Amino acid sequence: NWNGKPVTIQDVYEAVGTFNAGKMSLEQLTSLENVACPSAGSCAGMYTANTMASISEAIGMSLPGSATPTAESETRYKICYDTGKSINHLIEGNIRPRDIMKYESFENAIIIANAIGGSTNAVLHLLALSREAGVKLDIKDFEKIRKKTPHIANMRPGGEYVMLDLDNIGGIPVVLKALLNKGIINGDVLTVTGNTLKENLKSFNFTKSTTYAKNHENEYNKILKSVENPIHDEGTLKILFGNLAPEGAVVKIAGLKSDKFVGNARVFDSEESAFESISNGEIVEGDVVVIRYEGPKGGPGMREMLAVTAAIVGQGLGEKVAMLTDGRFSGATRGLMIGHVSPEAMSGGPISLIKSGDKIKIDLVEGTVDLKISNKEFSKRINKLKTIKVRYRTGALSKYATLVKSASEGAITMPIMKQIKKKPKN
């Protein structure tokens, strides 16, 4: 807690922007920084680590109730012990990850990510994981599944609560149960317990949840909404297309107050140059901050733009500007921030054609992000586009930049695995 309110690392990053805007003293920033991460563990909100932990439960690859307990709790020790026992059972039963992670399991994972207001990185990670598992999963599947998923968990950064609050009401099993009861998730998928998801939820001890609901009913209903009365009727990880993102882009819509934005492009070819400009107060209301050459090949490595997005929010511009990048975002990012724009600039994607001053239109209802120039001008810029030299000519980063695929395919470096039929035994 800081000044009587719960805080996370998200508040620290945003406070840097507030400090640069002259609205916070160095002493205040330091005192906030000193209390934001009080112990070992992940960041406290529904950021990337906790999103993926929640997804691990939904996809069947971790034990029920394992995502939300705090790192130093006694519960965590029991989960570690039970995980070891579970691994033994899996080995004895010859149950492998690919036996568990089928398309329906990935569908459950996408559903939970949308229901809890999870990180945009979930899209990238699930696409990559599906390739390794030999499951045919397309970026368009995310949008199809999102539309049938209600957003019910009121979690930061788009909401109000943190993982400890979600754990207090029973954790991810409570969310899964609410979705299963309405037929939104598939309960027949296999999990690491050796049982189905439905069987896991049937045997799970919900005493903690029912006790909290009985003693703190109002708070419980604020943390987790019902499927009938959700925060949003549809999920929070929206996939966009358009002339700037023919292969797709992703935006987290949790907490957004507007679904349309038209602004003037402010173009930067690195995170550092964008951060410097924002820190100097050069970004104003109505701008669309474009950061390119930060994609899988361009970085190389697809860095998170957290310093930039937090600086924007910290300066009070979170609802007044938009951002577009072929890089990634931290799970703590909030605001109209569109990432994973594909194809990336280094691959000659349309994001490389944008000039400062161009009009960019974002329409979350239509699911589009477009550069508002004529077709003639668009073609002219494509013809004038010059090949950009890779940043590294030798070493591991050179190999990575050469091998890595588009973010729309999970930014993988391995050939896509195909399902292979096993030869029958003689």
N, C-alpha and C positions, 0 to 999 in steps of 0.2 A: 504494500500500500504506500501511496505517496500523497500527502495532503488529504488523507481520508478517503482516497479512491483507489480501487485496484488498478495496477499498471502492468504492462508487459514490455518486451523489447520493442514492440511497435511504437509505444509512446516515446521511447528514447529516440528512435530514428526520426519521428515526426517533430520531436522537440528540437532537433538540430536545425530544422527549417525554421522553427519558431524563433530560435536563438539568432539565426542569421538575419531574420526579419526585424531584430531588435525588440522582440516582444517577450523575451525571457533572458534572465541574467545567467552568467556562467555558473554562479553558485547554485541556482535553481536546476540548471541542466545537470550539474555534477551530482546533486543530491538525488535527482530522479534516476540517473544512471546507476547510482550505488545500490538502489533497492529493486530495480526492475527484474533482475535475475537472482533471486535469493538462495538458490540451491542448485544441485546437479539436475540434469533433465533437459527436456526440450523446451522450446518457447511455449508460453502458456495458452495462447489462443489456438484457433483452428487454422494454424499455418501449415506449411508443407509437411513437417514431420508428423504432426498429429493427424493430418488428413490421411497420410499414407498408413499410419497405424490403424486408423478407423477403417480404411479400405482393406487392410490385411484381414480384419475380422470378417468383413462382408464378402471377400473373395474366397474365404475359407482357409487362409494360410496362417492364421494365428488363433489362439484360444479365445473363446467367448469372454468378454469383459477385460481383455488385456490392453486395450488401447488407452484407457483414460486414467488409471491410477497413477498418482505422482511417483516420481523416480525413487524417492526415499521412503515410501510407505511400506508397511509390513506386507501389504497385499502384493506388492511387486516381487518380493522374495518368493511368495507362494506361487506366483505365476511362472517365475523362472524355474522352480522345481517341477511344477506340473508340465511345463514345456519340455523339459528333459524326459519325463515319463512318456509324453506324447510322441516324441521323436523315436523312442524305443518301439512303441506300438506301430508306428508308421514303417519302420525298418522290418519288423517282424511280419507285417501284413503286405510288404512290398508295395506300399502306396507312395507314389511319387508326385511331385508338384504338378506334372502334366496330367495326372489322373484327377486332380482337384480343379485346376484352372482351365475350365472349359468356357465356351462363349457365354453361357448363362451365368457363370461366376463373374466374368468381366462385366456383364450387364448389371449384376448386383453391386459391383464395385462402383460403377458409374452412377448408379442410383444413390448410393450412400453419399458419394462425394457431392452430389447436387442437393441432397436433403439436408446436409449439415453446413452448407455454405463453404465448401472446401477450397483448397488452393488450386489455381490454374495449372500448377505443375503436375497435378494428378493426370491431366490429359496426356502430357508428354510421357510420364512414367508408365501409364497403362498401355499406351500405344507401343512403347518399347518392350514392355513385358509380354504383350500379346504376340509380338514377333518371336520372342524367345520360346514362348509356349506353343507356337505353331497354330495360334488361333487367329482367324481372319476377323480383324477389327479395324474399321475404317473411321476416320475422323468424323464423317457424317453420322455414324452411329451415335456419337456423343450427343448430337443435337436431337436426334430422334428419341433417345432415351430421356434426355433432359425434359422434353416437353410433357412427358407422362409422370414426372417426378415432382411432388410438392416439396417446397423448402420449409422444413419444420423446426430445425434447431437454430436457436438465436445466438450464434457464436461469433466472437470476434475473428476477423476485423470488420466484417459487414454487420455484425450484431453487437450484443452487449456482454456476453458471458464467456468464461474461459473453461478449459478442460476440467478443472477441479469442480466447477459447477455441474458439468455434464456427468462427471463421475459420481457426484453426490446423488443424482437422480437415477443412477443405475447404469450409466455408460452407453456404449453403442448397442448392446442387446436391447435396450429400451426403444431405441430408434428403429432397429431392425424389426422388432415385434410389432410396432405401430404400422410399419410398412407392409409386413407380412399379413397382418390381419385384414388389410384392405386389398390384398392380392397384387401389390405393386412389385414386390421382390419374389424371386423364385426360392422356395424353401426346400426343394428337393435336391439341391446341389451337395456334393460331398465336401467335407471339411477335414482339417487335420486331426480332429477327434476320432475320425473313422465313422462318424455319424453325419447325417445331413444337417443343414442349417436349421431346418424346422425342428429336428430332434434336439439339437443343441439348445434352442430357445425354450423348448418344452421342459427340459431338465434344468435350465438355468435358475439360480436362486435370485428372485426379484424382491426379496424382503427389504433390501436397502431402498429400492425404488418406491415400494408401497408405503414404507415408513416415512420417507421424505415427503411423498405426496400427501400423506395424511396430516403431517405436522406443518408443512409449508406449502399448502396447495397453491396459493397465488404465485409464489416464486417458481414452483414446479412448472406451472402453466406458462410462465414467461420464458423459461429456459427451453422448453419443448412444447411447441404448438401441436394441435391435433391435425391429422390428415384432412379432416373436414374443414378446419379453420387454420390453414397454414399461413406462414409469413408471406410467401408468394405461391401462387398456384402452380408455377413451373420452377424447375431447378435453376441453380445460380451460375453454372458454367456454360456460357453461351458460345457457340461457334459461329463466326462471321465469315462471309465470303464477299467478293466484290472485285473491282478492277485492281485494287491494291493487295488483295489476298485471294488469288484464284485457287490456291491450295488450302486456304483456311487461315483463321486466326482465332484467338480465344480471349474472352473477357469475362470477368467475374461481376455479375450484376447485383450481388447482394449489397444492399445499402445505397444503391444509386437512386437518385430522385428524378432524373430525367432520362428519357429513352432516345433522344435525338440531340445531335450536336453538329454544328457547322462552324469551322474555324480556320484560321490562317496557319499554315505550316511553318514551324520553326525547326529547321533541319540540322541535325548533328550527326557526325560520323563516329562518335564514341560516347560512352557513358560519362567519361571525365569532362568532356567539353560541354555536355548538357548540364551537368551538375554545377560547373563553374558559372554558366550563364544564369541558372536559376538562383544560385547563391548571391549573384550580383544584382538580382532584382530585374533581370532583363526579360523575363517571361511575364506576360500580362493576361488579363481575362480575355477569353476568346481564342487563345493560341492552341494549336495542336502540336505538342512537342514530339518530333519524330527522331528516334534514335536508331540508326541503322549500322550495318556492318558489325553487329553484335550477335549474329545468329550462330548456329552450330559451326559453320565453316568460317564465318567472318571474324568471330571472337579471337581465335577459335574457342569454342566451348560453351557458348550461349550463357553468358553471365546473367545474374539477377540485377535488375535495375532499381533495387530497393532504395539506395541512397537518393536517387533522383525522384522517385515517386513520393518518398517520405518528405523530401524537401518541398515538393509542390504542396502537399497537404499541410505541412507545418507552417507554410507561409500564408495559409488561408485560401489557397487556390484550388483545393481539392474538387470543388464542384463547379469551378469556373474555367478550367482548362481540361484538355484531353491529352492522352499520350498514345503513341503508336511505335512499336518496336519489333524487330525480328529477334530480339533477345527474350529473356524470361523475366518473371517477376518473383519476388518473395511471396510466400503465403500471407505475409503481413500487409501486403499492398491493398489499398482500397482506393476507390475513385474510378473514373472512366479511363482505365488503363488497358490497352489492347496489346497483347503480346503474341509471340510465336508466329508473326506474320510470314506467310510462306507463299511462294519461294522467297528466300532471304536475299538481301542485297548482294552478297558475295556471289550468289548464283545467278545474278542478273534479274532478280525479282522486281516487280513494279515499284516496290518501296524505294528502289535506287533511282527512280525517275523523278521523285518529288523535289521541287525547288522551294526555298523559303518564300512565303507569300502566297503559295498555291492554296486554293480552297479544298478542304477535305470534309466530306460529309459522312457522319456515322449515324446509322439508323438501326437501333436495337430491335425495333418491331419487325422490320424487314430482314434483319440479320445481315446488314451490308456495311462495308467500309470502302468508300470510293474517292478517287482523285477527280475533282471536278474540272477537267480540261477537255477540250474537244478531241475526238478520235484522231483527227489530223495531227494535232500537237502531240498526242500520246505516241503515235507511230513515229513522228519525227524524233522524239526523245529516245525511243528504242533504237533507232538507226544510229544515233549519235553516242549511244552508250559505250563506254570504253571498259575493257577488261581490267579489273583491279588485281594487282599482284597479291598473292597470299602473304601474310605477315611473317610466316616462318617457312624457310626453304629446306630445313633439315631437322632431324630430331623427332621426338614423340608428337609434338604439336603439329608438325608438318604431316606426319602420318595420319593423325586424327582428322585434320582438315581435309585431307584427300579422301578418306574413307567414309566420313560421316554423311548420313542422309538427311533429308529435310525434316524439320520439326513436325511436319504433317505425317511423318512415318515414325515418329518417336526419337529422332536424332540418333538412330542406331548406327553402329559401325560394322555390324556383322551382316552377312547375306541373310535375306529373309528365309527362315526355315519353312520347309514344306512338310505337310503331314506324310509320313512314310508308312505304308502298310507292312506289317511284320509278316515274314514268311511263316507259313504253318509248320509246326513241328512234325517231324516224321513219326 
